Amino acid sequence: RATPPETFSARNGAIMGLVLTSAPAVEPVTVDEVKSFLRIDHDDENSLLASLITSSRLQIEAALDLALITQSWSWTFDSWPKGNVLELPIGFVRSVEAVRITARDGTVNEVSPDQFVLEGGRIPPRLLSKSGDWPKPGIPALGIEIAFTAGFGSEPSDVPEPIRQALLMLVAHWYEHRDPAEIGGAATRIPEAVSALLKPYSRVRL
């Protein structure tokens, strides 16, 4: 039986930095959709609902290691994996804009796009070196940067409906549990129905 290729990801303990460089332009659900879901017929809490939408979307993205609406990221880390497979920390990856390597003298060089292949739609997304090796950085820390765009699309309708439904349910949960609560208590737990809707999009935890 063939040995699977060695992979490298944000979870292997390497020093790395993940920075959002372009935030999503819209949210996966609108305030009006949330008001309809909650049967709210006034505008007094629109600002609160907008805040809960953003907070709930961020919570889902963090739980799934997934971008919902199109957004851009810069990921810097120290060294490449021993093999040719690199797991990207956020999915669904639509494109890789640049792979940059810092030389010993501080010069930054870009790897030609024809030197790697993106498998952005799988879970987790992967970047593969065609040659089986990656160019080494000349500095010991954060000498590799990958600039990429992730997300299902630029419109709310691009996000899978089960995720949008889970987001509506999570907003409703936080709307109904606004009183101070002990961390880890029942009120702060994600409802099981929300988790069930999100499960097909989660990474397998070994």
C-alpha positions in Angstrom: 0.0 0.0 0.0 1.4 3.4 -1.0 2.3 5.8 1.8 0.3 9.0 1.7 2.3 12.2 1.0 3.4 14.2 4.0 1.5 17.3 4.5 2.0 20.6 6.4 -0.7 22.8 7.9 -1.3 25.5 10.4 -1.8 22.9 13.1 1.7 21.4 13.1 3.0 24.0 15.6 5.1 26.0 13.1 5.4 29.7 13.7 3.1 31.4 11.2 1.0 34.4 10.6 -2.5 34.4 9.0 -3.7 37.9 8.1 -7.0 39.0 6.5 -6.1 41.4 3.7 -9.5 41.9 2.2 -12.7 41.3 4.1 -15.9 40.0 2.6 -18.1 42.7 1.1 -21.4 41.3 2.3 -22.6 38.8 4.9 -24.1 35.4 3.9 -27.5 36.4 5.3 -29.1 39.8 5.5 -30.7 41.6 8.5 -34.1 41.3 6.7 -33.6 37.5 6.5 -32.8 37.3 10.2 -35.8 39.5 11.1 -38.1 37.2 9.0 -36.6 34.1 10.7 -37.1 35.6 14.1 -40.4 37.2 13.2 -39.3 40.7 14.2 -41.4 43.4 12.6 -39.5 46.5 13.7 -36.2 48.2 13.0 -35.1 49.0 16.6 -32.6 46.2 16.8 -31.2 46.3 13.2 -27.7 47.2 14.5 -27.7 44.4 17.0 -28.8 41.9 14.4 -26.1 43.0 12.0 -23.5 42.6 14.7 -24.8 39.1 15.6 -24.7 38.1 11.9 -21.0 39.1 11.7 -20.1 37.4 15.0 -21.9 34.2 14.1 -20.4 34.1 10.6 -16.9 34.5 12.2 -17.7 31.7 14.7 -18.8 29.3 11.9 -15.7 30.2 9.8 -13.4 29.5 12.7 -15.1 26.3 13.5 -14.9 25.0 9.9 -11.6 26.6 8.9 -13.6 27.9 6.0 -14.3 31.3 4.3 -18.0 31.8 3.4 -18.0 35.0 1.3 -15.0 35.8 -0.9 -12.1 37.2 1.1 -8.3 37.5 0.7 -5.6 36.3 3.1 -1.9 36.3 3.5 -0.3 33.3 5.3 3.4 33.4 6.3 5.3 30.6 7.9 8.9 29.3 8.4 9.5 26.2 6.3 8.0 23.9 3.8 7.0 20.3 4.4 9.4 17.5 3.6 7.1 16.3 0.8 5.3 18.3 -1.9 1.9 18.8 -0.3 1.0 21.9 1.6 -2.4 22.1 3.4 -3.8 25.6 3.3 -5.3 26.8 6.6 -8.6 28.1 5.2 -11.0 26.7 2.5 -12.7 27.0 0.0 -9.6 28.4 -1.8 -10.6 30.0 -5.1 -7.1 31.1 -6.2 -3.5 31.6 -5.1 -2.4 35.0 -6.1 1.3 34.6 -5.1 3.8 32.4 -3.4 6.6 34.6 -2.2 10.0 33.5 -0.8 12.3 35.8 1.1 16.0 35.4 0.4 18.9 35.9 2.9 19.4 39.5 1.7 15.7 40.4 2.2 14.8 40.1 -1.5 11.4 38.7 -2.1 10.9 36.4 -5.1 7.7 34.9 -6.4 7.4 31.3 -7.4 6.1 30.9 -10.9 2.4 29.7 -11.0 3.4 26.9 -13.3 5.4 25.4 -10.5 2.5 24.4 -8.3 -1.1 23.1 -8.5 -4.0 24.2 -6.4 -6.6 21.7 -5.2 -8.8 24.4 -3.6 -12.2 22.7 -3.5 -11.2 19.7 -1.4 -11.3 19.6 2.4 -8.7 20.6 3.4 -7.5 22.6 0.3 -4.0 21.7 -0.9 -1.1 23.3 -2.8 1.2 20.8 -4.6 4.7 21.4 -5.9 5.0 19.9 -9.4 8.7 19.3 -9.0 8.2 17.5 -5.7 10.2 20.2 -3.8 9.8 23.9 -2.8 12.3 26.8 -3.0 13.8 27.3 0.4 13.7 30.7 2.1 16.9 32.4 3.1 15.7 33.5 6.6 14.8 31.3 9.5 11.4 32.8 10.4 8.4 33.7 8.3 10.3 33.6 5.0 7.4 32.1 3.0 4.2 33.9 2.2 1.1 32.6 0.3 -1.5 35.1 -0.8 -4.8 33.5 -1.6 -8.5 34.2 -2.0 -11.0 31.9 -0.3 -14.8 31.7 -0.1 -17.7 30.1 -1.9 -18.4 33.3 -3.9 -19.1 37.0 -3.7 -22.9 36.7 -3.2 -24.9 35.2 -0.3 -26.5 32.8 -2.8 -23.1 31.3 -3.4 -22.9 29.9 0.1 -24.4 26.4 0.5 -27.9 26.6 1.9 -27.3 24.4 4.9 -24.6 26.8 6.1 -26.9 29.8 5.6 -29.5 28.0 7.6 -27.1 27.2 10.3 -26.0 30.9 10.4 -29.6 32.0 10.8 -30.1 29.5 13.6 -26.9 30.6 15.4 -27.9 34.3 15.1 -31.3 33.3 16.7 -29.5 31.5 19.4 -27.3 34.4 20.4 -30.3 36.8 20.1 -32.2 34.7 22.6 -29.2 34.4 25.0 -28.0 37.9 25.4 -27.8 37.9 29.2 -24.5 37.3 30.9 -23.7 33.6 31.1 -20.9 31.5 32.4 -18.4 30.4 29.7 -19.0 26.8 29.0 -22.5 26.9 30.3 -25.6 25.7 28.4 -26.3 29.1 27.0 -22.9 29.5 25.4 -22.9 26.1 23.7 -23.5 25.8 20.0 -26.9 24.2 19.4 -26.7 20.6 18.2 -29.0 21.4 15.2 -26.5 24.0 14.1 -23.5 21.6 14.4 -25.4 18.9 12.5 -25.9 21.3 9.5 -22.3 22.3 9.5 -20.8 18.8 10.0 -20.5 17.9 6.2 -18.3 21.0 5.7 -15.9 20.4 8.6 -12.4 19.0 8.4 -11.9 15.5 9.6 -10.2 15.6 13.1 -7.9 12.7 13.7 
